[in-house]
Amino acid sequence: MPYVLIQVTKEGLTVEQKKRLIQGATDLLVTTLDKDPATTFVVIQEVDTDNWGIAGSTVTERRQREAAK
């Protein structure tokens, strides 16, 4: 019973993109590990950019610096 957690920054992922992520992750486990899709769980967790850090800065701060260039 695989459980896949996909974490992405909360920046406007569409319903269609989420559907494709869920289907793609499921297909990968079915084809690679021969897992049953009926018992394969995929969760997409959207994280606010203030709560995601890279190299000591939040994604929000990094985006603001990039926009100021």
Secondary structure, DSSP 8 states (H G I E B T S, - for coil): --EEEEEEESS---HHHHHHHHHHHHHHHHHHH---GGG-EEEEEEE-GGG-EETTEEHHHHHHHHHH-
